[in-house]
Amino acid sequence: MNTTQSQTRPVFPFTAIVGQEEMKLALLLNVIDPKIGGVMIMGDRGTGKSTTIRAIADLLPEIEVVTDDLFNSHISNYDLMSDNVKQKIVKNQSLSTNLIKVPMIDLPLGATEDRLCGTIDIEKALSEGIKTFEPGLLAKANRGILYVDEVNLLDDHLVDILLDSAASGWNTVEREGISIRHPARFVLVGSGNPEEGELRPQLLDRFGMHSEIRTVKDPKLRVEIVEQRTKFDLNPYDCIEQFEDQQNLLKNKIIKAQQRLKLVTIDDALKVKISEVCATLDVDGLRGDIVTNRAAKAFAAYQDKSEVDTDDIKKIITLCLRHRLRKDPLDNIDSGLKVQKVVDTILTDIE
């Protein structure tokens, strides 16, 4: 049996997706460096948001996890392992591992805090003195992707928990004086339709990147998208096989970029220019500066470079800053165009 056909549910290949380059780039950079802080994708209905997000998760290389561990613990990285695994390592107990696909977890709109964070069995803890923890979606998403569709309709309290966990890499559950902490390092991806409302600025600011996508207007491109989707629906495994080489090439490119990332440098003069752009745009706080530096390095690594240049910054800075601008109800200029205008002015003299 063909290996592609062993999948329970065929996933549309990432390299077969036509257009939406901005969204694809934002997802790739977050996969290369999850510390960028996730991506918020806002766009019209039926523009391939969910398809693209599932496709990037399917594309990623398998990860090594400790066998039978509830948190997809890493065998050697302390930041990515549960307390239980750490204790076993301290006691020199042998641990077996296995390879799994990168977890892709969906957070439904009706989810409760317990479903998201997990629950502690208080009765068992009090009567038997045993900490029994039922993992939530944050535990399952460790070292993977957590996807929230229509995140702008999700309860603000849950969005806050999500963003806190994504930023710290840990989830802490406390009930009646009993506390359990576990790793929760994941790429947070939110999507939504702007017609259904925006996220509060305080929450929006905490997403590393923001991608805006629109329905394709070019008739030829629309036909190409429809044909590609029709081919996949008629025979998904043929389509997957057709793009197998391109998928493997991109997969290897991502792996190399992840390995190269720590070697990439950014000149002090460019760091100053990034901060000058943020200051000119009156961006609150320093998140914009930090994320732009990270994303520029990830993009340079993706292109197999060891140093960030001006073009790298120009390519990613709008994704990092457009959602951090203060909204002026009387201003009709798109926030992305505002960013681009300032960037073109400030980065013109830097080579």
C-alpha positions as CSV (number, residue, x, y, z in Angstrom):
1,M,0.0,0.0,0.0
2,N,1.3,3.5,-0.9
3,T,2.5,5.3,2.2
4,T,0.4,8.4,1.3
5,Q,-2.7,6.2,1.3
6,S,-2.0,5.0,4.9
7,Q,-3.3,8.3,6.2
8,T,-6.7,8.2,7.7
9,R,-7.7,11.5,6.2
10,P,-5.9,13.0,3.2
11,V,-4.8,16.6,3.6
12,F,-4.5,19.0,0.8
13,P,-0.7,19.6,0.0
14,F,0.7,22.9,1.2
15,T,2.7,23.3,-2.0
16,A,-0.5,22.9,-4.1
17,I,-2.1,25.9,-2.6
18,V,-2.4,28.7,-5.1
19,G,-1.9,32.3,-4.0
20,Q,-2.3,33.7,-0.4
21,E,1.5,34.1,-0.2
22,E,1.3,36.4,2.8
23,M,-0.6,33.8,4.9
24,K,1.7,31.0,3.8
25,L,4.9,33.0,4.7
26,A,3.5,33.9,8.2
27,L,2.8,30.3,8.9
28,L,6.2,29.1,7.6
29,L,8.1,31.7,9.8
30,N,6.1,30.7,12.9
31,V,7.0,27.1,12.3
32,I,10.7,27.9,11.9
33,D,10.6,30.0,15.1
34,P,7.6,29.4,17.3
35,K,8.8,32.2,19.6
36,I,7.5,34.7,17.0
37,G,4.2,34.3,18.9
38,G,1.7,32.8,16.5
39,V,-0.3,34.4,13.7
40,M,-3.7,35.9,13.4
41,I,-5.3,35.4,9.9
42,M,-8.2,37.7,9.1
43,G,-10.0,37.3,5.8
44,D,-13.1,36.7,3.8
45,R,-15.0,33.4,4.0
46,G,-13.9,30.6,1.6
47,T,-10.3,32.0,1.1
48,G,-8.6,28.8,2.2
49,K,-7.6,29.8,5.8
50,S,-8.4,26.4,7.4
51,T,-7.1,24.4,4.4
52,T,-3.7,26.2,4.6
53,I,-3.3,25.8,8.3
54,R,-4.0,22.0,8.2
55,A,-1.7,21.7,5.2
56,I,1.3,23.3,7.1
57,A,0.8,20.9,10.0
58,D,0.7,17.9,7.7
59,L,3.9,19.1,6.0
60,L,6.0,19.3,9.1
61,P,8.5,16.5,9.9
62,E,7.6,14.0,12.6
63,I,8.8,14.7,16.2
64,E,10.3,12.4,18.8
65,V,8.3,12.1,22.0
66,V,8.5,10.1,25.2
67,T,6.3,7.0,24.8
68,D,3.0,7.1,26.7
69,D,3.6,10.7,27.9
70,L,0.5,12.9,28.0
71,F,2.4,16.0,27.0
72,N,4.4,15.0,24.0
73,S,7.5,15.5,26.1
74,H,11.0,15.9,24.5
75,I,13.6,13.3,25.5
76,S,16.3,15.9,26.3
77,N,15.0,19.5,26.2
78,Y,13.9,20.4,29.8
79,D,11.6,23.2,28.5
80,L,9.6,20.7,26.5
81,M,9.2,17.9,29.1
82,S,6.7,17.2,31.9
83,D,7.7,17.0,35.5
84,N,7.1,13.2,35.5
85,V,9.7,12.7,32.7
86,K,12.2,15.0,34.5
87,Q,11.8,12.9,37.7
88,K,12.5,9.7,35.7
89,I,15.6,11.3,34.1
90,V,16.9,12.4,37.6
91,K,16.4,8.8,38.8
92,N,18.2,7.4,35.7
93,Q,15.2,5.4,34.6
94,S,15.2,4.4,31.0
95,L,12.7,6.1,28.7
96,S,11.6,4.8,25.3
97,T,10.6,7.2,22.5
98,N,8.5,7.1,19.3
99,L,7.9,9.4,16.4
100,I,4.5,11.1,15.9
101,K,3.1,13.6,13.5
102,V,3.2,17.2,14.7
103,P,0.0,17.6,16.7
104,M,-2.7,19.8,15.1
105,I,-5.3,20.7,17.7
106,D,-8.6,22.5,17.0
107,L,-10.1,24.6,19.8
108,P,-13.9,24.6,19.3
109,L,-15.8,27.8,20.0
110,G,-17.9,26.3,22.8
111,A,-14.8,25.0,24.7
112,T,-14.7,25.6,28.5
113,E,-11.7,26.6,30.5
114,D,-11.4,23.0,31.9
115,R,-11.4,21.6,28.3
116,L,-8.7,24.0,27.4
117,C,-6.4,23.8,30.5
118,G,-7.3,20.4,31.9
119,T,-8.7,19.3,35.3
120,I,-7.5,18.1,38.6
121,D,-9.4,15.3,40.3
122,I,-9.9,17.0,43.7
123,E,-11.7,14.1,45.4
124,K,-8.9,11.7,44.6
125,A,-6.3,14.2,45.7
126,L,-8.0,14.7,49.1
127,S,-9.0,11.1,49.8
128,E,-5.9,9.3,48.4
129,G,-3.3,12.0,48.2
130,I,-2.7,11.4,44.5
131,K,-2.5,14.2,42.0
132,T,-4.7,13.0,39.1
133,F,-4.7,15.3,36.1
134,E,-6.9,15.0,33.1
135,P,-5.0,16.9,30.3
136,G,-6.7,19.6,28.3
137,L,-6.1,20.8,24.7
138,L,-3.1,22.8,25.8
139,A,-1.3,19.6,26.9
140,K,-2.2,17.9,23.6
141,A,-0.9,20.9,21.6
142,N,2.5,20.9,23.2
143,R,5.2,21.0,20.4
144,G,2.4,21.3,17.8
145,I,-0.1,23.8,16.4
146,L,-3.2,25.0,18.2
147,Y,-5.8,26.4,15.8
148,V,-8.7,28.6,16.8
149,D,-11.2,29.3,14.0
150,E,-13.3,32.4,14.5
151,V,-11.0,33.5,17.3
152,N,-12.7,36.9,17.3
153,L,-15.9,35.1,18.6
154,L,-14.1,33.2,21.4
155,D,-14.5,34.4,25.0
156,D,-11.9,37.0,25.9
157,H,-10.9,35.1,29.0
158,L,-10.1,31.9,27.0
159,V,-8.1,34.0,24.4
160,D,-6.1,35.5,27.3
161,I,-5.3,32.0,28.7
162,L,-4.2,30.9,25.2
163,L,-2.0,33.9,24.7
164,D,-0.4,33.5,28.2
165,S,0.4,29.9,27.5
166,A,1.7,30.6,24.0
167,A,4.0,33.3,25.4
168,S,5.3,31.4,28.4
169,G,5.4,27.9,27.0
170,W,3.7,26.6,30.2
171,N,0.2,25.9,31.5
172,T,-0.5,26.0,35.2
173,V,-3.8,24.5,36.6
174,E,-4.7,25.3,40.2
175,R,-7.7,24.0,42.1
176,E,-8.2,24.1,45.9
177,G,-4.6,24.6,46.7
178,I,-3.4,21.9,44.4
179,S,-1.2,23.0,41.5
180,I,0.0,21.2,38.3
181,R,2.2,22.7,35.7
182,H,3.1,21.3,32.3
183,P,4.8,22.4,29.1
184,A,2.6,24.0,26.5
185,R,4.8,25.3,23.7
186,F,2.8,25.6,20.5
187,V,2.3,27.7,17.5
188,L,-1.0,29.6,18.0
189,V,-2.9,30.2,14.9
190,G,-6.2,32.2,15.0
191,S,-8.5,32.9,12.0
192,G,-11.6,35.0,11.6
193,N,-13.8,37.1,9.4
194,P,-13.5,40.8,10.0
195,E,-17.2,41.2,9.3
196,E,-18.0,39.3,12.5
197,G,-16.0,41.6,14.7
198,E,-12.4,42.3,15.7
199,L,-10.4,41.1,18.7
200,R,-9.7,43.7,21.4
201,P,-6.5,45.6,20.7
202,Q,-4.8,44.3,23.9
203,L,-5.3,40.7,22.7
204,L,-4.6,41.4,19.0
205,D,-1.2,42.9,20.0
206,R,-0.1,39.7,21.6
207,F,-0.3,37.7,18.3
208,G,3.2,37.8,16.8
209,M,2.0,38.3,13.2
210,H,-1.2,39.4,11.5
211,S,-2.1,38.3,7.9
212,E,-4.9,39.9,6.0
213,I,-6.2,37.9,3.0
214,R,-8.8,38.8,0.4
215,T,-10.8,36.8,-2.2
216,V,-8.7,36.4,-5.4
217,K,-10.1,38.7,-8.1
218,D,-8.0,37.5,-11.1
219,P,-10.3,35.2,-13.1
220,K,-7.4,33.0,-14.3
221,L,-6.1,32.5,-10.8
222,R,-9.6,31.7,-9.6
223,V,-9.9,29.0,-12.3
224,E,-6.5,27.5,-11.3
225,I,-7.6,27.3,-7.6
226,V,-10.9,25.7,-8.5
227,E,-9.2,23.1,-10.8
228,Q,-6.6,22.3,-8.2
229,R,-9.3,21.7,-5.6
230,T,-11.4,19.6,-8.0
231,K,-8.5,17.4,-8.8
232,F,-7.9,16.8,-5.1
233,D,-11.5,16.0,-4.3
234,L,-11.7,13.5,-7.2
235,N,-8.5,11.7,-6.3
236,P,-6.7,13.0,-3.2
237,Y,-3.9,10.4,-3.2
238,D,-3.0,11.2,-6.8
239,C,-2.8,14.8,-6.0
240,I,-0.7,14.1,-2.9
241,E,1.7,11.9,-4.9
242,Q,1.9,14.6,-7.6
243,F,3.2,17.1,-5.1
244,E,5.3,14.7,-3.0
245,D,8.7,15.9,-4.3
246,Q,7.8,19.6,-3.7
247,Q,6.5,18.8,-0.2
248,N,9.8,17.0,0.6
249,L,11.9,19.9,-0.7
250,L,9.9,22.4,1.4
251,K,10.1,20.1,4.5
252,N,13.9,19.9,4.2
253,K,14.1,23.6,3.7
254,I,12.1,24.1,7.0
255,I,14.4,21.7,8.9
256,K,17.5,23.5,7.6
257,A,16.1,26.9,8.5
258,Q,15.3,25.7,12.0
259,Q,18.9,24.4,12.4
260,R,20.4,27.6,10.9
261,L,18.2,30.0,12.9
262,K,20.5,30.3,15.9
263,L,23.4,31.2,13.6
264,V,21.6,34.1,11.9
265,T,22.7,37.6,12.9
266,I,21.2,41.1,12.4
267,D,23.4,44.2,12.3
268,D,23.0,46.8,15.0
269,A,22.2,49.5,12.4
270,L,19.3,47.4,11.1
271,K,18.0,46.9,14.7
272,V,18.0,50.7,15.1
273,K,16.1,51.1,11.9
274,I,13.4,48.6,13.0
275,S,12.9,50.4,16.2
276,E,12.8,53.7,14.3
277,V,10.0,52.4,12.2
278,C,8.1,51.2,15.3
279,A,8.6,54.6,17.0
280,T,7.5,56.6,13.9
281,L,4.3,54.5,13.7
282,D,3.7,55.1,17.4
283,V,3.6,51.4,18.2
284,D,2.9,50.8,21.9
285,G,5.3,48.7,23.8
286,L,8.3,46.8,22.4
287,R,6.5,43.6,21.1
288,G,6.7,45.0,17.6
289,D,10.4,45.5,17.7
290,I,11.0,42.0,19.2
291,V,8.8,40.2,16.8
292,T,10.2,42.0,13.7
293,N,13.7,41.0,14.8
294,R,12.7,37.4,15.3
295,A,10.8,37.2,12.0
296,A,13.6,38.8,10.0
297,K,16.0,36.2,11.3
298,A,13.6,33.4,10.6
299,F,13.1,34.7,7.0
300,A,16.9,35.0,6.5
301,A,17.3,31.4,7.8
302,Y,14.5,30.2,5.4
303,Q,16.5,31.7,2.5
304,D,19.7,29.9,3.7
305,K,21.4,33.2,4.7
306,S,23.5,33.9,7.8
307,E,22.8,37.6,8.1
308,V,19.6,39.7,7.8
309,D,19.5,42.3,5.1
310,T,17.1,45.2,4.3
311,D,15.0,43.1,1.9
312,D,14.3,40.5,4.6
313,I,13.0,43.3,6.9
314,K,10.8,44.8,4.2
315,K,9.3,41.4,3.4
316,I,8.1,40.7,6.9
317,I,7.7,43.9,8.8
318,T,4.1,44.6,7.6
319,L,3.0,41.2,9.0
320,C,4.6,42.1,12.3
321,L,3.3,45.6,12.8
322,R,0.0,46.2,10.9
323,H,-2.2,45.0,13.9
324,R,-0.3,47.1,16.4
325,L,-1.2,50.6,15.0
326,R,-3.8,52.7,16.8
327,K,-7.1,52.7,15.0
328,D,-8.3,56.1,13.8
329,P,-12.0,56.0,12.8
330,L,-11.5,58.9,10.5
331,D,-8.5,57.4,8.7
332,N,-9.3,55.5,5.5
333,I,-5.7,54.4,4.8
334,D,-5.1,50.6,5.2
335,S,-2.7,49.9,8.2
336,G,-0.5,47.7,6.0
337,L,0.0,50.6,3.5
338,K,0.8,52.9,6.4
339,V,3.6,50.5,7.6
340,Q,4.9,50.1,4.1
341,K,5.1,53.9,3.5
342,V,7.1,54.5,6.7
343,V,9.4,51.4,6.0
344,D,10.1,52.7,2.5
345,T,11.1,56.1,3.9
346,I,13.3,54.8,6.7
347,L,15.0,51.8,5.1
348,T,15.7,53.5,1.7
349,D,19.3,54.6,2.6
350,I,20.3,51.2,4.2
351,E,21.9,48.7,1.9
